Every structure is written in structure tokens, then in C-alpha cells.
Amino acid sequence: MRTRTLEETEALAQASLERCGITRIADVTDLDVLGIPVFHSTRPAAAPGLNTVTSGKGATPRAARVSAMMEAIERTWCEPPADPAPPLASYAELRRRGVPVLDPRRLILRRGHTWTEDALIHWWPVRELFSDTEVWVPALAVFTPYPHECKMASSNVIGLAVGNSPQEALLHGLLEAVEQDCTAFGETLRRGHRVRLDSLPEGPAALVERFRSKGVNVQVFSYVNEIGVPAMFATTDDTHAEDGMLINGGGGAHLDPLVSVTRALTEAAQSRLAVINGAREDLNSQAYRRHASYEAMREMLHAWSAERTEIDFGELPNASTGTTRGDLERVLDGLDKAGLSLVFAAELAPDDFPFSVTQVIVPGLEVYHHDNARLGTRLRRAMVAAGMARPLR
């Protein structure tokens, strides 16, 4: 499902490091007892609000190294451009001029925002995939970091992906966005299932054994919503260290649940090493875990994971076609059938760059677990049905 071999991707990524300001790729695997390959990449000139250190993981050291390089490359091109700068206009003005423009309210704005149709904000042209038309969307949905204009939303890298081709990047950006939607529903509504570890296939089972042999308890959960992409989440609890910072998690989404669970487990290992290495700026947002007791953090984990029904891994659907094109069509079809009929994509890398860097925007996909001030119609409707929220009047 890759248009280039791992070796070809590695060579092109290596040749792109200087252009992207990436100064170091470090193997940090041996800082942890697990031995699951994790590499860190360093980009000192990253814009304030982005990590100068990013991570990559994989089943092999080479895969993890390439992952770390590609992650840093991806973050290079998501920063706002200086030339041309995003144009400033109001939604009402663009409508009067006949410019195809997305109503910002479709993006699930934060509660308490100050945006109005006459407010001046920055915009960027993107491609709507179903209609193949150019549409202007708020720039903060495309670039990161970006000012929180009118307090509409915080810019983020959900839906950002790099690939050997535009199709590859688009597919992975969509999978990332769908994963967050599945997680928002699963965590908020306590949906999903705990996957029996003894039912895992050989590869993920071996990863689980690496954790367990070092005193790290593992749980695996599955979330599947109406879009039809299995999202997996793994939690790990280091019972030897007894450190709340080493209660970690990782997620992954793919039409093939084997890929999803492998990504979730290796990302959990990556999360551990981010803590152990201590170099990523985003750890500051988790300082409360450092000051909480291990017992308190374990109780939170137990409350989060309790009362989930159990299933065997083999019960999860595998809808992958085995090709990038085929899987992309199935994900787009799943979004359309779920009523998510607008899918935008922006190519961020320059034309002469060997990789595609794509930002995917799907209005209506939920991010409530990241920002509980952003609650969309789909999740609110489900919360009302579950007795967790009152209907809007």
C-alpha cells in the first residue's frame, strides 16, 4: 500500500532533511526496556506552538527511523506560509463576491466563540473532493500553529499526513481524522469493546508480550462507528515504575484492524519513550500527571476502561482492499454514507518536493475528547439519545 519501498522513501527523506531544517534523527529505543523501535527527530526552528522534537515508531529500526523523518517533514510544511499570506476577509464579503466558501460553523466552533459573518478572518483555498471544486475555508483549519481567530478553534494537526503520493497522504490524513472521530464517540459514550489479548494475531501478540514481560500491563480497545473504519486504542500501565507519567496510550485506525492494532501498540511504546526522553514540549500539557499519585492515575485508567464488553480480535471487520486507491474510495464512501458529504484537502508541500503533505478537513467529524468546548451535531444527538445531554431548544 506504499508507492515506494521503505528504502526508497528513506533515501528521499534523508535528502530532504536539510531543506526542512531537521538537524538530528536519534535512536532512543534503548532508553526504554521494551526494545520496540522508536526514533526522535529534531527541528530546532519549528514555529512556536509546534514541537521541536517529534517521534516515529515501527516494527523495525528502519521503519521507525523513516517514520521519525516523515513526521518532522510533515510538520515543516503545515506552518502558515509567509508568501502568499492567507487573505483576510469576512464570510459575508466572500459570499457577496460569489466566492465558494465554507460556513465556519460547519467546523464545530468552540462554545463562547466571537465569530460573526462580518468578522474578518484569514482564509485559504482547498479542494473539495466529491465535487472537485475549489472552496475557501478558514486558514486556522489548514495551518498549524495558527492564531485562534475569534476563538473559533485551536489549530491542530488532526488530518495532517505525509505520503509518497497525494493519494497516499490523503488516505492517511483521512484515517487520522476518522480515528479522532471514533475516539470521541467511544470515550464520550463508553462505546467500543475490550479486545481479548489472547485473540490477537502473532505480530500484535508479540508486542503485547514485550510489554508484559517488563511488568507493563496492556489493554486493547476497539471503536467502530458508522464510517466503518476500525480504530484501536492501547493503554499501558508500568506496574514496576509506579509512575503516573508511565500510564500511556496509543491509537491507530485503518480498514485492516491488524494495521490499526499494530499502530496503537507501537504508538503506546512511543508515548512511553516521549516521557522517558523528556524532550517534547507537549509534555508540559500533562504536568498534572507528574503531580498526581500513581494510585490516582490508575484509578482514572480503571474508571475509563471499566465495563467494556469483550470481543475477540477476529470479530473486527477487515474492509481493506490492499491498495491505496481502493482503501481511499472505501473511506470516502463511508464518510458519504455517514452524512459527511464534504471532504476538503489542501496540498501544503511545494511542487518540487518529493513527498505530498496534505491537510484533510472533514466538517462534522468530532474532536470532543480533545476539546470539550467543541461538540458537534452528530455526537450531541448520540449523547441526547443516551441520556447524557439535553436536546437543544
N, C-alpha and C positions, 0 to 999 in steps of 0.2 A: 504494500500500500504506500510505498515511497517511490518517487520518480527518479531518485538517485540512490546509489548504495550508501551505506554508512560511511565507507571510506571516501567516496566522492564528496559527500556532504562535509566530512571532517576537513578535507583539503581546502574546499572553498571557504568554509568558516574560518579556518586558520588564516587564510589570505585576507580575510575581511576584518581581522581584529584591530589592526592599527587604524583603519578608516573609522571604525566605530569607537575608538578611544578605549578599547579593552586592553588593559595592561598585564593581566595575570590570569591564568587558569590553574587552579590549585586542587590537587587531590587531597581531600580531607577525610577520606574513608577511614583511615586508621586512627582518627581521633575518637571513634566510637568502637565498641566491642562487637558490633553486629557484623561488620565486614561487607555490608551492602554498599555498592559503589555510589559515592556522592562526590561531586566536584563543585568548587565555588569559582565564580568569575568576578573580576574586579574592574569597574569602570569609574574611575575617580571623578570624572567630570559630569556624572549624572546630574540632571536638574534637581534642585531641592524639592523633596517630596517623593523622589524615587530612590530606591536602594542603590548604593554604590557597589554592594556585593549581592549577587544573585546566585542561584543554585541550579544544579542539574543532577538527575539521578538516572539510573538504568540498571539493567540486569548484568551488564559487563562494564568494566572501566572505560572502554572506548565509547560505549553508548552514553555513559554518564558525562564524560568529557564533552562530547558533541552536544548533549543536552544543555550543559552549562554555557557553552559558547553561544548556542542558538537563543537561549534565554536572554543573555546580555545583548545580543544583536537585536532581538525583538524590542527590548526596552530602549534601544538607541533611537529607533525611528518613531516611537509613539509620542515623543516630546513635541510640543507645539512648534510649528515652523515659524521662522522669522521672515522669510521671503518665499512666497507671499504670505502675509499675515492673514488670519481669518477675518473676513469683513464684518463690520459692525452694522446692525440694522435691527428693526423691530419685526416681530411676526406680522403685525398688521401692515407694515410697509411692504414687506415681501409679498404678501397676499395681493395688495393693491397693484403691485408691479407684475403680477401674474407669474411669479417665480414658484415652481413646485417646491413646497416647503412642508416639513413635518410639524404638526402641532406639538410643542414641547410637552403638553400634558400626556401625550401618548407614552412618554418615557417614565412614568410613575415618579412624579416630583415629590420632594420631601414635604412632609407636613410642616406648615409655617413658612413656606417659601413666599417671596415677594414678587414673583414674576407676574406680569400682565401682558396682554397682547401688544401694548405700546412700549414695553420695556426694551431698551437697547441691549442686545447681547451679540456675541460673536457666532458665526455660522460657518459651515463647511459643506461643500457638495460631495455627496456619496451616491453610490449606485444602488437602486432598489432592484433586487434580484428577480422577483416574479414578473415585474412589468418591464424590466430592463430600461429604467428611466433614471435620470439624474434628479436627486432631491436634496435640498438643503436641510441640514439638521444642526442642532446646537453643537458648537465646537467642543464643549466640555464632554459630549458623548463620544468624541472621536479621539481626543488627545489627552495625555496624562503626563505630568500633572497639569491641571488647568484651574484657574480661579473658579470659585463656587459662585458663579454669577446668579444673582437674585436668590441665592440659597436653594437653587433648584435641585442640586445633587452634588455629591462629591465625585470628581473624576476618578476612574479606576481602570484596571487592566482586564476586567472581565470581558471576554470576547476577543482579546488580542492574541494573535498567533503568528508564528513564522513558519514558512514551508518552502520546500524546494520548487513549488509551483503555486500559482494563485489558487488553484483548486485545493491543493493540499493545505495551504494556510487557511482557506475559507472553511474547510471541513473541521479543522482543529479549533478554529475560533468558535464555530457553532457548537461543537461538543463542549467547550469550556462554558459557554453561556447557558446551554441546556443543563449542564451539571449543577450550576448555581441555582437554577430554577427548581430542579428536582430536590436539591438540598433544602431550599426554602420551604417547600411543601412538606418534605419528610420531617424536618426538625420542628416546624411550627405545629403541624397536625399530628405528630408522632406516627406518621405513616412509615411504611417500609418494613423490612424484615431483618432479623439477625441471621446471617448465613452460618450454617454449621461448619466449623473449621475442618472436621474430618471428611467433609464432602468436597473440599477444594481439589482442583486438579494438581498435578505434580509440581508445576512451577510455583504457583502461589503457596502451595503447602510447604515447599522448601523454604520460602521466605518466612512464613509463619514460624517454622521450626527454628530459624536463625534467631528470631525474637525470643521465643520461649526458652531456648537453651541458655539464654543470658538473663533469665528472670524477668522478661518483659511480657506481660500479658497482652494478648491481642484479641480484638473483636472486629468482625467484618459485618457491615450492614449494606443492604441494597435499597435503592429508591428507584422506582419506575413510575413515571406519570403518563399522561395521555399522549405525550410526544413519542414515547416508545423507545427511548434510549436508556439502557441500564446505567445508572450512576451508582458507584460503590464508594463506601467510606470505611476507612480502617482507623481504629483507635488503639493506642498503645500505652501501657502503664508500666513504668520501670519499678518493679517492687523491690529491687536491690538498692537503687539510688534513693528511693523515697523522697523524690523532689517533684513538687507540683509542676515545675517547668518541663519535666520529662514525662508528663502525660500529654501525648501528642496525637495528631491525626493526619490523615492524608486522603485525598479524593481522586476520583477518575471517572470519566464517562466515555463510553464507546458502544457501538452497536454490538460488538462482541464482548460479552461480560468477562471473558478471560483477560482481555486487554484492560478493561476497567479495573478489575481487582488487582492486577499487577501494578498498575499505576498508583492505586490507592496505597498499597503496601510499601512501594518504593518511595512514595511521597511522605509517608509517615516516617520512614528512615531519614529522609532528607530534612524533615521538620526537627527530628532529634538533633541532627548534626548542626542545624542552624543555631540551636540553643547552645550546644556544646562549644561550637566555634565562637559564637557571640559577636559576629562581625556585621550582622544585618541590622539596619536601622529600624526595621519594622518590629523588632523585638521590644522596642520601647512601649508599644501599644499594649503589650502583655505584662507590664510590670506588676500588675495586681497579682499575677500568679506567683511571682517571686516572693511577695509579702504574705501570701496566704499559706496556711499549713498544708502539708501533703494530704492529711486526712480530709480537710475541707475540699480540696480539689478532687479527691477520689469520690467523695460523696456527690459532688456535682456530676462527675462522669457516670456514676451509678444511676443518679436520677435521670440523666439524659438518655441512658441506654436501656433502662428497665422496661419491662412489659412489652417487649417486641416479640412478635411471633417468629418462630424459627422456620427456615426452609433449607433445602439442600441447594447447593450451587447449580446443580443440573436442572433445577426448575426455572432458572432465569432464561428468558428468551435470547436467542442469538440471531439477530436480523442482519448481520454484516454480509455484504456481497463479496468481500475480499478485494474490492477495488475502491480507489478513492472516488472515482466518478459515481459508481453505484451507491456507495455509502452516503455521498453528498446528496444524491437525489432522494434517498430514503429519509434522511434527516429533514430536508426541506419539505418533503411530503408530510412527515409527521407534524412539523410546525404548522403547515397549512391546515391539516385536519383538526388541529387543536385550536383553530381560530386565530393563529398568529400569522396573519397573512401579509405582513410587511417584514422584509428582511433586508437590511442595508449592509453594505460592505464598502470600506474605504481602503485603497492601497496606499500604504504610507512610505514604503521604500522607494528610492529613486529608480528611474528606468534602467540605469546601468548597473544596478545591484544584482548579485547572483541569486538572491532569495526574495520571496514575496513576504511582506509583512502586512497583515490585514487586520483591521479592526471591524468586528462584526457587531451590529446593533439590531436587536430584535425587540421592538416595543411590545411590552406586555409580559416579558419574562421577568420573574420575580427575583429580588435580591434582599428580601426582608430579613434574612438571617445575618446579612452584613450591615444593614441599616434599617432599624425598626421604625424609622420615620418615613420609610418608603413602602407603602402597602398597596399593591395593585388590585385590580378588579377581580382577577381570577382567584387569587389567594384569599381575598376578603370574602368572596362568595363561598369558598370552601370553609372558611372559619365560621361564617354565619350558619352554614348547614351543620357544622359540628358543635354549635352552641358556644363557640369561643368568641364571637363578636356579635354586635347588634347590627341589624340592617340599617343602611343609610336611609335617611328620610329626605 
